[in-house]
């Protein structure tokens, strides 16, 4: 069985920017304009862009492939094309096996129907046979954890309950190929964990998976290989770790571009992460200090500026702030530029990906934000330990008394 | 355009979905109504009552009494007309509703209008039972039993094809331009004045010669002719046949155009939604 489960060959998909003409009142003037100007030539219209541009990759049977990329890179479009919801403009794809997609869970749920009725409805929408659903009904209800309310109309469910029921139905299909888009983030932490374990089980049973997520640790856990998409193009296809680094690099570069446009009295430029040796990096070692260097620019005289660096996990959980004013560091407040270095020592976080958000506030008026980078920068922490905890709770463990010896 | 066999095969593969969606529509429609399924009985009775009132008023103005043949005629016309309106607007609106689903998950798109049609036909089968029972139960039953009754399903099928075809055209357009829904509502509301439902062609005088060109009209007149007939005789008058063939030709072309429109636009639905 060397034939790949999914083959994608030079896929192109065109989208329109801006509003479509939603009513005749808007269409008629637009058509007139078009008639006067003549219809446009070439492949792309004036408001069109390629959401997918020449996307090619393969997934071997039983493999799982991650797809990551900045927002709007075309990830969801790709899955929509592969699951036949949209037709590509050019290119082809071949799928060998029964395909299911977890793109939107709970699709077609109707609020007036009970949970049980919705299981059958949603199951049918996902392509399950009635007999098949009946056989799995118990397992689905059990998995969803909403047994108590299974005969209550779904409109009275909380959004979490709805999502759990939807996921439970979707998880009980047995496809050969599964496409997953950002759905492993439903429900509470306990349910999320259940979903992840279920995914591992599915993977071990030999199905092929394409997995989209912004939660990089999930991608790292589930997929040995990852494709990085940017602006519709495949910019990388290979092992996951370099893929994640490349993706974080892409995000940082976007953040740089965004900060240039801010009009503020002060700003930060050329934010760089350094190793203790002073080399630029996107990866810090957890056992060494982490260095951040940036140019601090004053464009107009300001009061008493200070810099804040907010640390968050890549999934958006705020972890802590480094504050330049805590050290009585006086940053210049007259027009000019200076280079500032911050050393985070020791790094209190576990291995994984973190995002750093830079801000400049005014000490004279603490609430006033003078400058805020539009997007956070990302850094990967590496170390000898396995990836896992966000915050390291290191300390000393001792046994305070001798164990009482047990007599035979 | 896909081959028709392919279309049918796709629907067959997804028949469970078709059943589930139809069941959902029916279930939801009656779920929160206190009277529930009773509505399916009441609505045809009420619409027949409206027609009987119109006929009674006509009789009063013409200083004659209302005869059972006219009451029966209203009965057999109002049910097919409700079917026409129901299937047309159900399909037209159902496409927009169903496309929300189609932009999230794959299934053959033709399932959407089919589910709307089946849901509407479920209601109509209840109406049909009501009409048949009423026709047989009223004193001096105007129903004339003859082989001509075999034409009723043919006329109903032609009406259904026309309604489905128009529904597909309006429904596809509605996905792109939400104006269409309002236009359709206006057309259907005025439509009853240009269709021989409550007033018959021969009662319309000069206007009748215009109304007969409404492709729905010959079919309704035809149904009335073969069931309650005229002066106690059932059957299609020879002068009616050309109009009936005209209606049949329109029904077939409209359905073809409707399917082609739907087929051409369905791929764009996911992008518009």
Interface residues (C-beta under 8 A of the other chain):
Chain A: X15 X16 X20 X21 X22 X23 X24 X25 X27 X80 X83 X84 X85 X86 X87 X101 X103 X104 X107 X108 X110 X112 X113 X117 X120 X121 X124 X125 X126 X127 X128 X129 X130
Chain B: X14 X16 X17 X19 X20 X21 X23 X24 X27 X28 X31 X32 X101 X102 X103 X104 X105 X106 X107 X176 X177 X178 X179 X267 X270 X271 X272
